[in-house]
Amino acid sequence: MKKILPTALLASLLLLSNCSDNNNSNQTSSPLNSVTVERGPILGAIVLDAEGQQAIQEDNTSASYVFLTPPVYPISAFGGYIDVNRNGIIDSGEVKNTIVLEAEDGPVLTLLTSMLRVDKNATSFYLDDLGLNSNLTPGEDINVSALSDSVYQYLIQNNIANVEDINISNMEQLRERIQARIYEYSQNELNATEQEKILILELEMETLDDDEAEEANEKIKGQEHAAEVISNLDHLDDEQKAHIIEMILKNSDKHEKVESEDKVKSKDDDDDDSDDDSDDDSDDDDSDDDDSDDDDDDSDDDSDDDDNQTTDINSTNL
């Protein structure tokens, strides 16, 4: 279902637009700030900076999230769905994201940036010895993909959601796994998408079915719509943009709540109709029982009449 801005929000947009044109005609707004969130690409995630500012998904093809004002690091991302086949939409076979991605700087949030934030003593190992670039995503660099797959496998197998919860004594073993997988990936010609599909199968991850995928796509449409609105607010200053996005998020939450309540109400109505039908069937059964009783009574009466007639005949014969 397409989400439409309410009249009040449209009015606010027009009002702020007029105020901005009249009072800030010479003011240049700050450029939008975006980060990319990728395990594989993660769509529909919640992305927050250190002060709680929430980024909005820019579109449904790149896992890029936009902050209205410059974000305060570190940035964290959680929730959403991993776009395993990287086609820009949530299909059946995709996976819910259950891990947290973090970054202390830079334009991407990956498991490499998460490891650099936690495993600080090994920064030179990742960046110098392995030659990894923390500004690249797994889809852009096969070595970053190898690290991402190694760390993700470790997190899932040990039921850990955040890299910071990995026991420090296990870090050395994990680094060895990373190094081995980088070598493994260098010996074949599979890309990051193909490697990730293999990993999901190996881990026996629970994947979305068609209905769950459709529901997931509906959830992220609100963020895409918000980003579309934001792209047309260049004439507003940062404070005004922040006000607009806050209204959009609130409206999106209310919309989803109403949809959920409607579904519950619809289910209750269906249950009520089912109960009514059951009552009607019960009434029909009672009616049938009454008719049966009447028939039995009539049968008894007829039997009595026959007995009387027999008695009369016998008397006559006597």
C-alpha positions in Angstrom: 0.0 0.0 0.0 1.5 3.3 -1.0 1.9 5.8 1.8 0.6 9.3 1.1 1.6 12.4 3.0 -1.4 13.7 5.1 -2.8 17.2 4.4 -1.3 18.6 7.6 2.2 17.5 6.6 1.7 18.9 3.1 0.6 22.2 4.6 3.7 22.2 6.8 5.9 21.7 3.8 4.4 24.6 2.0 4.5 26.8 5.1 8.2 26.1 5.7 9.0 26.5 2.1 7.5 30.0 2.1 9.3 30.9 5.3 12.5 29.7 3.9 12.1 31.6 0.6 11.2 34.8 2.5 13.7 34.6 5.3 16.6 32.5 4.1 16.8 33.3 0.4 20.6 33.6 0.5 21.2 30.6 2.8 22.8 27.5 1.5 21.8 24.3 3.2 24.3 21.7 4.2 24.6 18.7 1.8 22.9 15.5 2.8 25.1 13.0 4.5 24.7 9.3 3.6 26.2 6.0 4.7 26.0 2.5 3.2 25.0 -0.4 5.4 26.1 -3.8 4.1 26.5 -7.3 5.4 25.1 -8.1 2.2 23.1 -4.9 1.4 20.7 -4.3 4.4 17.4 -2.8 3.5 14.9 -1.4 6.0 17.5 -1.1 8.8 17.4 1.4 11.7 20.5 3.6 11.4 21.3 5.9 14.3 24.2 8.3 15.1 25.6 8.8 18.6 23.0 11.4 19.4 20.0 9.3 18.2 19.5 11.0 14.9 17.9 8.5 12.6 18.9 8.1 8.9 16.4 7.4 6.2 16.8 4.8 3.5 17.6 6.7 0.3 16.2 4.1 -2.1 15.6 0.4 -2.3 18.6 -0.5 -4.5 21.8 0.5 -2.7 21.3 0.2 1.1 22.3 3.9 1.4 20.9 5.8 4.3 20.6 9.6 4.5 21.1 11.8 7.6 19.5 15.3 7.5 22.3 16.8 9.5 26.0 15.7 9.7 26.0 12.5 11.9 27.8 12.2 15.1 30.0 9.1 15.2 29.9 6.3 16.1 26.9 5.2 13.9 25.0 2.0 14.5 22.7 -0.1 12.3 20.4 -2.9 13.3 17.4 -4.8 12.1 16.2 -4.8 8.5 16.7 -7.5 5.9 19.8 -8.8 4.1 19.3 -8.5 0.3 21.2 -11.8 -0.4 20.7 -11.7 -4.2 21.5 -7.9 -4.3 18.6 -7.1 -6.7 17.4 -4.1 -4.6 14.1 -5.7 -3.3 13.2 -8.2 -0.6 12.5 -11.6 -2.2 11.7 -14.9 -0.8 15.0 -16.5 0.3 16.3 -13.3 1.9 17.3 -13.2 5.5 16.4 -11.1 8.5 19.4 -9.1 9.8 20.1 -10.1 13.4 23.4 -8.4 13.9 24.6 -4.9 14.7 26.9 -3.0 12.4 29.0 0.0 13.6 31.5 2.5 12.4 33.6 5.2 14.1 34.1 7.1 10.9 33.7 6.9 7.1 30.9 6.3 4.6 30.1 2.6 5.3 28.9 0.3 8.0 30.3 -3.2 7.6 31.6 -6.0 9.7 35.1 -4.7 8.9 34.3 -1.3 10.4 32.7 -3.1 13.4 35.8 -5.2 13.9 38.1 -2.1 13.7 36.0 -0.4 16.4 36.3 -3.4 18.8 39.6 -5.1 17.9 41.7 -2.0 18.1 44.9 -3.8 18.8 44.7 -5.5 15.4 44.0 -2.4 13.3 47.3 -2.8 11.5 46.6 -6.4 10.9 43.4 -5.6 9.0 44.5 -2.5 7.2 48.2 -3.2 6.6 48.8 -7.0 6.7 45.5 -7.9 4.9 45.4 -4.7 2.9 41.7 -4.1 3.6 40.0 -0.8 2.8 37.5 0.2 5.5 35.7 2.5 3.1 34.7 -0.3 0.8 31.8 -2.7 1.1 31.8 -6.5 0.7 30.2 -6.0 -2.7 33.0 -3.7 -3.8 36.0 -5.8 -2.5 36.2 -9.6 -2.4 38.6 -9.5 0.5 36.2 -7.3 2.6 33.6 -9.9 1.6 35.8 -12.7 2.9 36.2 -11.0 6.3 32.5 -10.2 6.4 31.6 -13.8 5.8 34.0 -15.1 8.3 32.8 -12.8 11.1 29.2 -13.3 10.2 29.6 -17.1 10.3 31.2 -16.8 13.8 28.4 -14.6 15.1 25.6 -16.8 13.9 27.2 -20.1 15.0 27.8 -18.6 18.5 24.4 -16.8 18.7 26.1 -13.4 19.1 24.5 -10.2 17.8 27.3 -7.7 18.2 31.0 -7.9 17.5 31.8 -6.3 20.8 30.4 -9.4 22.5 33.0 -11.7 21.0 35.3 -12.9 23.8 38.7 -11.2 23.3 40.5 -14.5 23.8 38.8 -15.8 20.6 39.9 -12.8 18.5 43.2 -14.4 17.4 41.3 -17.6 16.2 38.9 -15.4 14.3 41.7 -13.5 12.6 43.1 -16.8 11.4 39.8 -17.7 10.0 39.5 -14.4 8.2 43.0 -14.8 6.7 42.2 -18.4 5.6 38.9 -17.3 3.9 40.6 -14.4 2.1 43.0 -17.0 0.6 40.1 -19.3 -0.2 38.2 -16.6 -2.1 41.3 -15.6 -4.0 41.5 -19.1 -5.4 38.1 -19.1 -7.0 36.2 -16.8 -9.3 32.9 -16.5 -7.3 31.7 -13.0 -6.6 30.5 -11.7 -3.2 26.8 -12.5 -4.0 27.6 -16.1 -4.9 29.8 -16.5 -1.9 27.1 -15.2 0.4 24.4 -17.5 -1.0 26.7 -20.5 -0.3 27.3 -19.2 3.3 23.5 -18.8 3.9 23.0 -22.4 2.9 25.9 -23.7 5.0 24.5 -21.9 8.0 21.0 -23.2 7.4 19.6 -19.7 7.9 15.9 -19.3 8.2 14.8 -17.4 5.0 11.7 -15.4 4.2 8.8 -16.9 2.3 6.7 -15.0 -0.3 4.3 -13.5 2.2 7.0 -12.4 4.6 9.0 -10.8 1.7 5.9 -8.9 0.6 5.3 -7.6 4.2 9.0 -6.6 4.4 8.8 -4.6 1.3 5.8 -2.8 2.6 7.6 -1.9 5.8 10.5 -0.2 4.0 8.3 1.9 1.6 7.8 4.5 4.2 11.5 5.2 4.4 11.8 5.4 0.6 8.9 7.8 0.5 10.5 10.0 3.2 13.8 10.1 1.2 11.9 11.2 -1.9 10.4 14.1 0.1 13.8 15.0 1.6 15.3 15.2 -1.9 13.0 18.2 -2.6 13.8 20.2 0.5 17.1 21.8 -0.5 15.6 25.2 0.0 15.1 24.5 3.7 17.7 24.8 6.5 18.8 21.8 8.6 16.4 22.6 11.5 13.4 22.8 9.2 14.4 19.5 7.4 14.7 17.8 10.8 11.2 19.0 11.7 9.8 17.5 8.4 11.5 14.2 8.8 10.3 13.9 12.4 6.8 14.4 11.1 7.3 11.8 8.3 8.6 9.2 10.7 5.7 9.8 13.2 3.2 9.5 10.4 4.8 6.3 9.1 4.6 4.8 12.6 0.9 5.8 12.9 0.2 4.4 9.5 1.7 1.0 10.3 -0.1 1.0 13.7 -3.5 1.7 12.0 -2.8 -1.0 9.4 -2.0 -3.5 12.2 -5.2 -2.5 14.1 -7.3 -2.9 11.0 -5.9 -6.4 10.4 -6.7 -7.3 14.0 -10.2 -5.9 13.7 -10.7 -7.7 10.4 -9.7 -11.0 12.1 -12.1 -10.3 15.0 -14.9 -9.6 12.6 -14.2 -12.9 10.8 -14.2 -14.7 14.1 -17.5 -13.0 15.0 -19.1 -14.1 11.7 -17.8 -17.6 12.3 -19.4 -17.6 15.7 -22.7 -16.3 14.3 -22.7 -19.0 11.6 -22.1 -21.6 14.3 -25.0 -20.2 16.4 -27.2 -20.4 13.3 -26.2 -24.0 12.7 -26.9 -24.7 16.3 -30.4 -23.1 16.1 -31.0 -25.2 13.0 -30.0 -28.3 14.9 -32.4 -27.4 17.7 -35.2 -26.8 15.2 -34.5 -30.3 13.7 -34.6 -31.8 17.2 -37.9 -30.1 17.8 -39.3 -31.4 14.6 -38.0 -34.9 15.4 -39.7 -34.7 18.8 -43.0 -33.7 17.2 -42.7 -36.6 14.7 -42.1 -39.0 17.6 -45.2 -37.6 19.4 -47.3 -38.0 16.3 -46.0 -41.6 15.9 -46.9 -42.4 19.5 -50.4 -40.9 19.0 -50.9 -43.0 15.9 -49.8 -46.1 17.7 -52.3 -45.4 20.5 -55.1 -45.0 17.9 -54.2 -48.3 16.3 -54.3 -50.1 19.7 -57.7 -48.6 20.4 -59.0 -49.7 17.0 -57.7 -53.2 17.7 -59.4 -53.3 21.1 -62.8 -52.2 19.5 -62.5 -54.9 16.8 -61.8 -57.6 19.4 -64.8 -56.5 21.5 -67.1 -56.7 18.5 -66.0 -60.2 17.7 -66.7 -61.2 21.2 
